[in-house]
Amino acid sequence: MRRFTTLAAVALIGGALLAACSSGSATGTSAPGTTTSSTGRGSGSPTEAPVSSEPAVPAESNPPGDIPDNTVFVPYHSAKGGWTVTVPEGWSRTTTGTTVTFTDKLNTVQIDARPGTPVTLASARKTDVPALAKTTRAFKLTSVTEVTLPAGSAVLISYQANSDPNAVTGKQYRLDVLRYELFHAGTRTTLTLLSPVGADNVDPWRIVTQSLKTA
């Protein structure tokens, strides 16, 4: 009986030690060197160069980005964002949070509307341009100007950027980007147009920008 009691005590002590060791390992920190950028991409390492530092890819001599003249445009209304815009028929549409994106090959129309503050030339240069430079591939600013759209006054940030690498070939294209920022009734609406450098999309982009209506 005495021997049995001693063995039981040893077993209890051993079990307690094992539980303590297991509890200690469960509180380990996550793997170091993994961070998530403001664009939602994992950077992989805090020392990894940001996407903005990659070199600009050469512009194509014959870019595959002209929107055909016979393209039919159709209106799209976002009940959540309270805006309406006319976009080329048949383009794929994706919605992420408050952002709606229409894409066909290398051309993109993206609209985002959310509560915000008034936008000015000064605020765009001080806040928006530096933010874009940090999160955009090979960002190169072209200009920051004030423009007037049927939807109201806007700040236009024009710049160039590299496209994301093709998932299969890894090929990238140099893009022209037009980013229109508008403010009305507590909501900041951003309309962004992307196409390959050299593509002749002046008329299609005019149709899109002239059609924008905000809440």
BATORDREN-819781 format. One record per residue (C-alpha): z, x, y; residue number from 1. Coordinates in steps of 0.05 Angstrom, whole numbers, plus 5000, padded with zeros to 4 digits. Last residue first. Layout:
% BATORDREN-819781
Z, X, Y, NUM
...
//
This chain:
% BATORDREN-819781
3922, 4510, 6207, 215
3865, 4560, 6208, 214
3790, 4550, 6208, 213
3742, 4604, 6187, 212
3668, 4584, 6190, 211
3647, 4635, 6242, 210
3676, 4692, 6201, 209
3640, 4672, 6137, 208
3572, 4657, 6169, 207
3576, 4722, 6208, 206
3591, 4760, 6144, 205
3528, 4732, 6113, 204
3486, 4752, 6174, 203
3512, 4824, 6180, 202
3509, 4838, 6106, 201
3458, 4895, 6106, 200
3492, 4944, 6059, 199
3496, 5015, 6087, 198
3568, 5028, 6067, 197
3584, 4982, 6008, 196
3616, 4915, 6025, 195
3686, 4890, 6042, 194
3707, 4832, 6086, 193
3780, 4818, 6103, 192
3807, 4755, 6136, 191
3881, 4758, 6155, 190
3919, 4697, 6179, 189
3986, 4705, 6213, 188
4025, 4640, 6217, 187
4077, 4622, 6270, 186
4034, 4570, 6305, 185
3972, 4614, 6307, 184
3959, 4688, 6296, 183
3894, 4721, 6276, 182
3878, 4787, 6241, 181
3806, 4805, 6223, 180
3796, 4863, 6175, 179
3725, 4890, 6169, 178
3716, 4941, 6113, 177
3656, 4986, 6100, 176
3659, 5014, 6030, 175
3644, 5080, 5996, 174
3632, 5069, 5922, 173
3670, 5094, 5861, 172
3648, 5109, 5790, 171
3702, 5114, 5736, 170
3651, 5093, 5684, 169
3690, 5039, 5647, 168
3744, 5013, 5693, 167
3702, 5027, 5755, 166
3744, 5067, 5804, 165
3775, 5027, 5861, 164
3729, 5028, 5922, 163
3735, 5084, 5972, 162
3750, 5065, 6044, 161
3718, 5056, 6112, 160
3748, 5023, 6173, 159
3743, 4966, 6223, 158
3806, 4933, 6248, 157
3788, 4869, 6285, 156
3843, 4836, 6327, 155
3833, 4761, 6334, 154
3827, 4707, 6387, 153
3815, 4638, 6360, 152
3787, 4600, 6300, 151
3717, 4598, 6332, 150
3723, 4674, 6333, 149
3738, 4719, 6393, 148
3744, 4794, 6384, 147
3794, 4848, 6404, 146
3781, 4917, 6379, 145
3808, 4971, 6332, 144
3756, 5022, 6311, 143
3728, 5065, 6255, 142
3790, 5085, 6217, 141
3781, 5127, 6154, 140
3821, 5111, 6092, 139
3807, 5153, 6030, 138
3836, 5099, 5984, 137
3880, 5051, 6022, 136
3956, 5046, 6016, 135
3982, 5096, 6067, 134
3925, 5090, 6117, 133
3931, 5014, 6115, 132
4004, 5018, 6135, 131
3988, 5066, 6191, 130
3934, 5018, 6217, 129
3978, 4957, 6213, 128
4039, 4982, 6251, 127
4025, 5020, 6315, 126
3950, 5008, 6322, 125
3955, 4935, 6302, 124
4017, 4924, 6345, 123
3982, 4953, 6406, 122
3917, 4915, 6397, 121
3958, 4852, 6389, 120
3982, 4809, 6331, 119
4033, 4753, 6340, 118
4088, 4753, 6287, 117
4086, 4728, 6216, 116
4090, 4670, 6168, 115
4035, 4676, 6115, 114
3960, 4669, 6109, 113
3915, 4715, 6067, 112
3840, 4712, 6060, 111
3795, 4760, 6021, 110
3719, 4763, 6019, 109
3691, 4817, 5974, 108
3625, 4850, 5960, 107
3617, 4904, 5907, 106
3596, 4859, 5849, 105
3614, 4788, 5872, 104
3684, 4775, 5895, 103
3725, 4719, 5927, 102
3799, 4734, 5939, 101
3855, 4686, 5957, 100
3921, 4715, 5980, 99
3986, 4675, 5989, 98
4012, 4692, 5920, 97
3954, 4721, 5881, 96
3893, 4676, 5876, 95
3828, 4697, 5844, 94
3758, 4671, 5857, 93
3692, 4693, 5827, 92
3631, 4683, 5870, 91
3586, 4625, 5851, 90
3572, 4598, 5920, 89
3578, 4647, 5977, 88
3639, 4632, 6021, 87
3655, 4582, 6077, 86
3727, 4584, 6100, 85
3784, 4534, 6107, 84
3857, 4548, 6123, 83
3923, 4512, 6110, 82
3951, 4568, 6067, 81
3976, 4524, 6011, 80
3921, 4472, 6017, 79
3869, 4527, 6016, 78
3801, 4498, 6031, 77
3735, 4527, 6007, 76
3669, 4511, 6039, 75
3602, 4528, 6005, 74
3549, 4580, 6022, 73
3483, 4583, 5987, 72
3451, 4652, 5981, 71
3377, 4653, 5997, 70
3381, 4716, 6039, 69
3412, 4755, 5982, 68
3478, 4792, 5995, 67
3461, 4866, 6000, 66
3510, 4908, 5959, 65
3473, 4954, 5912, 64
3474, 5013, 5960, 63
3408, 5052, 5968, 62
3428, 5120, 5997, 61
3498, 5110, 5968, 60
3555, 5134, 6012, 59
3589, 5198, 5989, 58
3660, 5190, 5961, 57
3717, 5201, 6011, 56
3768, 5251, 5985, 55
3834, 5227, 5957, 54
3892, 5229, 6006, 53
3896, 5154, 6018, 52
3911, 5142, 5945, 51
3978, 5176, 5951, 50
3986, 5246, 5919, 49
4035, 5245, 5861, 48
4102, 5277, 5878, 47
4142, 5212, 5869, 46
4109, 5205, 5801, 45
4072, 5151, 5763, 44
4050, 5115, 5826, 43
4056, 5047, 5794, 42
4011, 4999, 5831, 41
4041, 4938, 5865, 40
4009, 4950, 5933, 39
4075, 4971, 5963, 38
4080, 5027, 5912, 37
4120, 5024, 5848, 36
4159, 5085, 5825, 35
4167, 5123, 5761, 34
4191, 5195, 5767, 33
4256, 5187, 5728, 32
4261, 5143, 5666, 31
4311, 5087, 5676, 30
4385, 5103, 5680, 29
4431, 5103, 5618, 28
4483, 5048, 5614, 27
4467, 5030, 5542, 26
4484, 5101, 5518, 25
4557, 5093, 5540, 24
4566, 5027, 5503, 23
4541, 5057, 5438, 22
4590, 5116, 5444, 21
4648, 5069, 5457, 20
4629, 5025, 5398, 19
4628, 5086, 5352, 18
4696, 5108, 5377, 17
4725, 5039, 5365, 16
4696, 5036, 5295, 15
4726, 5105, 5278, 14
4795, 5083, 5302, 13
4791, 5019, 5261, 12
4769, 5057, 5199, 11
4826, 5108, 5206, 10
4876, 5051, 5213, 9
4850, 5017, 5150, 8
4855, 5082, 5111, 7
4928, 5091, 5131, 6
4945, 5020, 5112, 5
4913, 5028, 5043, 4
4953, 5091, 5030, 3
5018, 5056, 5047, 2
5000, 5000, 5000, 1
//
